[in-house]
Amino acid sequence: MAYFNDAQEVYDTLGKLFVDLAEDEELAPKFRKADTIVRYEYREPESTITVRLQEGQPGDVDFGESEMEPEVVMSMEADTAHRFWLGQVNVTVALARGQIKAKGPVAKILRLVPLTKPVFPRYKAQLESQGRTDLIEA
């Protein structure tokens, strides 16, 4: 069974995480060193989140259609993204198995992976504060 019923639930959880990270005084500057725009294309349910990770630029996050041109596109099931942010998915293994597909300069994305580890407890805490413990226990 999928974790999310519709795109709005994806935006309310995963999307909120990206918005919060874009505003985080400690982590945002580190992520912007990637100097790219990433589009996350999710399946089950269909949803899209585009994130600007560029130094000297605002940390824009768009849900659905976006005028930002992505340099990198990451495609996966929304469930895979959810499990990743809980710290349960190894990106390298998921890429090798085709659970995550990446287009563009993947080296830029792989540079971001070590920065994601401190985000895992934040995502779990966010879900708890949203009353979505069902997403943690599933």
Secondary structure, 3 states (H helix, E strand, C coil): CCCCCCHHHHHHHHHHHHHHHHHCCCHHHHHHCCCEEEEEEEECCCEEEEEEECCCCCCCEEECCCCCCCCEEEEEEHHHHHHHHCCCCCHHHHHHHCCEEEECCHHHHHHHHHHHCCHHHHHHHHHHHCCCHHHHHC
